[in-house]
Amino acid sequence: MLEELHAASNLLSTALERYMDACSALHHTYQHKYDTNSAPELLNSVTNELKLVEDYKDRLTLAHIWIKRARNNPANVPINSLPSEVLTRIFHLVQSQQPCPLRVTNHWSRDNPVIFPKHPDTLSHVCSRWRQIALASHTLWSHIDIALSCPLSRGFHERAKIYAARAYEAPLDIHFIDPGLVRQVERFAMGNINARLAIMHDWSESMHKNNPQDFDFLTSSTMPRINSLGLLVHYAYHLIYSRAMEHCFANCLPGDLTELIVHVPDEAHSIPTFFRTSSDSPSSTEFFLSKQQLEIAWRSVTTLHLKGSYPGWTSTAYHGLTDLRLYGGVRISSSELVNVLKASPGLRVLCCDFEITDLPSLGALIVPVALHELEILDLRQMAEASVGRFLRWLNPGSKPLQLSFRGSPTSALLKDFFTRSNVQELRVKGFTNVDESELPPVMFYLPPQLRVLVIANWGWDTLYRGMRIGTVPHQCNGTPPHLELDTLYMLSCHCEDLHNIQEIVKRYSPQRLILWDCQITHPNREFPAPVDLALLRPAIENDLVGHCPLVEFLGSEDPHPLQDWN
């Protein structure tokens, strides 16, 4: 085949050269010769030849197309020389780079529109081989995102049927997301009650118009195995969400579900809203499933993230957890809290925002709950007064612990807790209320074994007027005088001058200092104003490097250095 192509190409090249010479000779012969007798014959010949040239062009164009198609054949593309197993792995890597809409905690806006994953659909439409490989990899189709209450909702539901069938027996991650499109309109009618009522009416109408009334993308024929189930709502709760979740709970095989995430608007404020079933009330329309059916579905859950709606505190959903995150400032009694904690002695991650309703007296004997596997304790959403009360119930043990909370680390707050824990990473966040005082960082009460300290949103010049950090005794508040850190993070902090930072660095002797989105009052301005610390790097870097071997200056445009805490 190739020999014939090369031979034909050589003949064509020779013929083209001869043809070009003939056309050139014709041009030169008649360029200055005017023979009226031969003019009609010349005109007819040239006209016919031009038609042939157009035909030659069409045929060469077709040959050009055939050659390009041969070159672009999937077999000739370098990536297709890879084995199918390697391409499958590449497909999974590409898919893993897509952000999961359920994990996007901030509300979407016009500047930050809803982005749902397009893979693996796109991968399956590249060529026949890629489609064959994509369809053969069941796990590529196991992540199902369904947008609710928007014009594309029914389309997402139909796509979910295809995904569930293609996933076959692969464990499914099913996420329902309400992008909160109505919320964008409501912002412009906050002060107008009639307008808001009209918006609520339109929202209710759109919920029935856009969403499927019955969810049926899971069937026994697809043999669904649900590993993860999530619901993220940005506007208001609607019963359609219960129908969606109920469809999944009804198709959960016992022992399959390991992750349950529910984030809905906290319309009940601090009073917890519990899931209601037909067992709780025959007239309940939230879940038609019985309480027993729900308990069987979520009995195997090990990761539980909730805000706005919760299983009852006695539910088996709180048993055997390794990751528990409860938000919303919900009220809970001390006995209920103890039972929830005791039900999961293997907890590794605990993030919560509780308001304990019946606090024991200060002199009362409290037996802390042993959580010896605990690695992360995040109390940033909890008020400082509640933090101290909550910590009294915990006994983490000797495992290295990361502790996060909002407020100042004082001995009154942390001394007892530090004696029964091994906090090696402490993350503190400043108050948003300027009326509350923040402790200067050199006065922090810290455990001697601490390796990492994160200080976020701290503004000492405005929140702690009248006290210069450098003048505070090192032994104040009981902190060990020679604490040496591996890493010190200062995130979105505002300092009065460079002396503030120098004193902190001297105090804690970090091997690495990371300054992200920090500001300092510029000393050379008639009217002092905050200046991005990264812009002053050439002038101040040497002063800091003298006390810390590695200093990193990062601006707000740089990625957050602690993505898990952003």
Order of alpha helices (4+ residues) and beta strands (2+ residues): alpha-alpha-alpha-alpha-beta-alpha-beta-alpha-alpha-beta-alpha-beta-alpha-beta-beta-alpha-beta-beta-beta-alpha-beta-beta-alpha-beta-beta-alpha-beta-beta-alpha-beta-beta-beta-alpha-beta
